[in-house]
Amino acid sequence: MKSHNIPSATYRLQLHGDYTFNDLKDILDYLHKLGISTIYASPIFSASPGSMHGYDVTDPHQINPTIGTLDQLRDIKKVLQEKGMNWLQDIVPNHMAFHMSNYRLYDVMERGPLSPYYEYFDIDWQHPSRELSGKLITPVLGKTLEQCVQDGEIKIVNTEEGLAVSYFEQKFPLSISAYDVLQTTLTDSDALPAKSLFDSLYQKATRGIAAKEWEQVKKELYATANKPVLDGIAAKISNDSDLLLQLLQQQYYHLCSWQEADKQINYRRFFTVNELITLSMESQQVFDEYHTFLHSLYREELIQGLRIDHIDGLRDPATYIQRLRVLFGSKCYIIAEKILESEESIPSDWALQGTSGYEFLSFTNHLLTNKTGEHQLEEWYKNQLPEQPAYKDIVNEKKRLILERYMAGEWENLVRYCYTLKLADARTNRDQLKEALALFIVCLPIYRLYPDRFPLDDYAQEIIHTTFARIRAMNRQAESEIGLLEALWEEIPDQERARNRLLFLQRLMQFTGPVTAKGVEDTTFYVYNALLSHNEVGDSPAIEDFTVNTFHQRLTARQQHTPASLNTTATHDTKRGEDGRLRLNMLSLMPDAWKDLVQQWRQRHQPYTNGLTFNDEYFIYQSVISGFPSDSEVTDEYIERLQQYVIKALREAKVNTTWASPEEAYENSATGFIKYLLTDKAQFLTEVRSLIESINKHAFFATLSQTLIKITAPGIPDIYQGCELWDLSYVDPDNRRPVDYATRKQYLDTIIAKEQQNGFFEYLAEHRHLGIEKLFVTWKALNFRRQNADLFLDGDYLPLQTSSSDVVAYARVHRQEWVVVIVPLPGSATASTTVLLPAGAPASWEHIFTGEKLNGEGQLKAAEVLKTFPLGLLKSSV
């Protein structure tokens, strides 16, 4: 799908209270000079107090005041227009914050069915449990409701907005359904005015007026109330635990322990995050209301594109995308965050330009790994841990763990929904049906399918066939219920039953994604530690037979189907920095040396591990390699960053400690071991520095190769904030640390000033450790791409044959314009490699990085192309 607003290159920025519109405005000149066409902004709408990421939206109709104002955004627009730049906005249609600053949710909790937002959120008001029937589960307490009341932690308080339920710093609305209990406390004549107040409030509330109007009415009525009387009422209820419990049981919500949501829940969460409640975005009314302000920003040309967060959470993504396209029109650039498995593609009926690019990260990452060495490291790892299951078995085990331990409530809801829709009946064994559902979720080889009509397309039918073959290989006991579940994917003539089947399958699909994401990305990736660089969002250590030809096939398909997808190598969600990842890849070039070194460390450090498992010890060694400072200086700050990262990793693994029940002794063993390692100046640090020096001989060039491929391959290059220099960060929040733009501006200005001087490439090599070469490649290639936008967006992708596997080469061809890209692969010796050019290719070339003129009639010699600079970016010249 064409668009007038397709970027030439995007630059992802994390905006929050510590990095605002004003800060962004200060770097616009720098980004434009760098070659960026489009600001790619994290969510900018009102979010939970203190949010550092913006995905916990509280009001999609307002810009987050901690980030800036609408007028400031308008000022930025003027600067962007002058520079011919655009704005790509990340949006969050799946969920909002479960926080009382979310006034839509607050209104639902206060007025229940009378709230205009009663069906705005994905809440099951007909949940069969006594506590949740007609009430929203509110899992925020540290213990049971009764215990909190008994311990005096929950009180009724009189605030400026009126009476409320208080739990420490949190304030919840007093539901109008509880006014009857309030009335029973009004026995004194002094309290009669309060009775009149509550009567008036109830009458106004039951009119179903708009939330903002209701807030104003409350404010006016409470302003006339007798404060001492209301204080007395609040104190009387708070001091009577029976009365307080009675009042709390009359609310439109059920306060309970945060852990209860893992067992019983009646709203859909984002993954397993209680603090994020999902929306009924399939409703046209909800869609229209949610996007009102966003569309006004687009009409005002403050934004030109949209990135849809977590599209797999939506019940019917195709319909959502179609509505979005109708609302925003064909000129709007729209992409979606979507994890694609190795040979998966986005549905062809989605009216999108493409994805946010994780699949590009995956196949570029595998290209830049020596597969032979990787397999050696994998076999060695398995030999060290003979009791550990195979990777695919760990994935199944951890998906099952997430379902049973953290999403048991959602699992039970799916079973009940199957009966509610009359897809199962009294003859169906409920426990076996539940097991069949679990097996399906565990065995589905992709995140989800998108059933919206019968019959399913061929791809979906193939996936279903594969899934049920896996299921039957694991369990034959529930055959009857497995067969029932399998039949739900088949077309039937009965329209009502067909509709019910689709409703159920769409609901099921809303949970397969979260189970997979939590089971794989957030658990298995911290348990299976063979080579951590492939434990990455969108990537997988299970991809085995990846070759240069595989890489070319992926890029050819990308150009044919989604040429405007982002090419990303680092995001706010990646597990480690793009250059740290490549450092680990380089271990595949030296597997024997790495194995020997780890064995030495393992023996030498055994007295200091304090019960740490080898698997976690090995995770720490790899993490040191991936994130070791580029200047090799170990500071207290770096030690603390690594310690915090490892604690997070151990808790995500859910083996020796968890978020719910941290094992402090084990975590202290890990952090103490890190402290020991990184202050062992006599030996460990000396060995690490020596190893990284060897690694960097390859990693420096691998990261340049990755950068150039990202900028010139089919797709839109995306730079994550700060990654124009070395990115050796760890997972969030580490990868959201402040970026030193003053240094980047200085480096870029120096590069531009020195480029035409003698000794320029010697200067780059001398300052390699600073990331200067990476910045040069980024600047030069992005600006070249911007000058040749049509060639890179619309040009053909032609894989080029080479005389050896030491380089990867391809051409981009548009009309009579040719560009040839030649990059060395890690560990290669390119001296004798020849790149063959197809018939009709030009014979005269200009090297964009060096300015050299080259002649190549039918072939190019890699040694000649790479003699001055280790990358080839050649443009046909007359």
PyMOL commands that set and color helices and strands:
alter all, ss='L'
color gray80, all
select helices_A, chain A and resi 21-34+70-83+103-114+145-150+176-184+189-205+211-223+227-238+241-248+258-262+284-290+292-299+311-313+317-328+358-367+371-384+391-406+408-420+430-443+458-474+479-487+495-521+524-526+532-534+548-561+578-589+591-608+614-627+636-653+664-678+684-712+734-736+741-754+760-766+768-770+772-787+789-794+862-865
alter helices_A, ss='H'
color red, helices_A
select strands_A, chain A and resi 10-13+38-41+45-47+57-63+86-91+95-97+136-141+154-159+162-167+170-173+253-257+269-270+273-278+305-308+333-336+354-355+566-568+716-720+796-799+807-814+817-824+834-836+844-847+853-855+859-861+872-876
alter strands_A, ss='S'
color yellow, strands_A
deselect
rebuild
show_as cartoon
